[in-house]
Amino acid sequence: MEHKDRVYYSLRTHLEMLRDRVRCLAYQRALASAVQDKIVLDVGCGSGILSLFAARAGAKLVLAVDMDIPPGAEEVARANGLAACVQFFQGNIRDIELPVDSVDIIVSEWMGGLLLMEDMLPAVLYARDRWLKPGGILLPDRARLFLAPLGNVAGIDSKNFPTLRETISAQMWVVQIDPSRFLAEPACILDLDLDSIQEPDVKSYQAAFRFAINKVGVLNGFGLWFDVLFSESRPPVLLSTAPWLPPTHWGQTMWILPTDIDVSPGDNVSGLFSQTKISPSTASFRTNISVQRGNGEKTSFAQDIEASPSNMNPAGADEERIGAQAISGAYKGKKCLWIGCSMSFAALAAARNGAKSVSILNHSPWAARAMQQLADQEGLSNIRFLSEVPSVALSQSKDIQILGAADSSWQALISHIKARTALNRTSFPINFFRLETPWKEFYGFDFSAYARHDIEMFHEDKPLINGLMLGDITGRGPTSTFSSQESQNEEIIYTGMWISDSPTPAPLNLLDGTYNCVKVGFHCGTVVLPLPGPGSLVIDYPNGKPLEKIELIISIINGAICRFVIKISSHAWMLQQEYEQPLVSMGHIVRN
């Protein structure tokens, strides 16, 4: 399968959306009254939940289309007895061939951050013009974007951290907005009728706004959210992400002004908000803001803002813990390599508190820029910023401490492994467990078929039924490159092996039972690899010690896909399982 830069390939993201009951139940209600005996086209079907809703509500046929159909989608349809009604088609809606000339209904959950961030609505409009029969309906058929001025939200003292304030004010942030911070009544700044709008209307837009301030406060941010309406449903259904309603996985979006502005009742805030670029990866915005005070004084400025999936996620919760450890002087006099994908304040704390040197490799471009600016502002001469793992330098400096942010991405995981390889520390603990998977039942549908394809999302807080600890899998050999049938550019970054009869075997505390996943600890986080099917690994102690060799191979395909291969063997059988994860996936590895 060809993997591209798509933010919703990760099964973790689909699970997050399935758990969003506000979202799912709104679509369920909208479909229930509209699809009886109809042909339904689901554009961007994702996990398939909307297609299943439509099929269960009596649709004659459901055509589920997506650029990346998650592995296991057809298994889910079969498990729920809907395979005859739901057909999956992988590809671009502009190129796909469907087995019908037209459809009665088009349903799509196309909304992203800031309503249009996913750049998916043009595909829905194309499907409308190409497939929807006269008199057919769109679900939803209307969308609105709202804006409100906010007070006291920056969280950063602009006097003490002017450079950092400038950096964070150039980004959009996903938050849960407290309505008590409103300085004026919210306003709708964009209203889209999906039955009539055209693609240019949603590729870029300009929206005027004007607010009458109704309380004393410090204006230093704006909040945005959206709602969509299913007006053809009976009764009509509204799905809203407003901050005073139950939360959704979208949250709300906030941007922070580069300066604080004191405002009072009688002041007016006006301006233009324009979105100039929309793609699956990024969007660019520009605001022109004018504050007219009651005494006639006026403040005006323009602000450029960027938004992307990589910078619209909050930092890891464990950052504070790691920072406290650094502040305590744990790395005084030591060389540190910090690998992460967020604002690594703990790395700066280590530099401030006596670290000999701190090298930062950050996989988030905006965070790297912010950290560079803050380090320069503080005059930290013992910090340097890297663009890749310095393998040669590391191999000559065996005393380097490898650290990392708690929200390590897949890119960061690979950099951790490469760094440990260069330092000859490629030894990772591997565990066989039976863990409870979150892929069970949602809204009356069985989604368990997704479990064996999900290498991220096993519950870490559930009690273990059976556990087998095999100690360290020790790496061997240098990084190498080889050719395979699938790829001519597959780089092996780690090969590790445990052998039961080696001179110094790892401890093997054998417990009888059936195991459904393998956990590999990589110091910056844990990867959970599900084993296929029930009873795939059964330990039966009376019949002898079954495990003789375990091999773990990690490679990168075409610089874009991380591949794990796990081989488990005994004298009588061998189990081999492969897993792939796009490095650009929004998913993060499980926290330690």
Protein Blocks (a to p, Z undefined) as FASTA:
>chain_A
ZZdddfklpmklmmmmmmmmmlmmmmmmmmmmmmgopacddehklnommmmmmmmnopab
dcdddfbdcehklmmmmmnopmmmpccdeddfklpccfbfbdfbdcddfbcehhlmnomm
mmmmmmmmmmmcghiacddfbdcddddddehklopafklmmmlmmmmmmpccdddddfkl
pcbdcddfbdcdfklmcfklmmpccdddddddfbdcddfbdcdddddddfkbccdddddf
bfkbccdfklpaddddfbdcdddehiacddddddfbdcfkbccdddddddddfkopacdd
dddddddfklmcccdfklmmmmmmmmnopmgoiacddddfbdcfklmmmmmnopabdcdd
dfbfklmmmmmmmmmmnopakbccdfbdcfklmmmmmkbccdddfklcfklmmmmmmmmm
mnopaccdddddddddfblceehiafklmmmmmcklccfkbccfbdcdebjaddedjddd
dddfkbccdcdfbdcdddfkbmbdcdddddedddfbdcddehjaccddddehehkbccdf
knopfbfbdcdddddeehlaccdddddddfkbccdddddddfkbmbdcddZZ
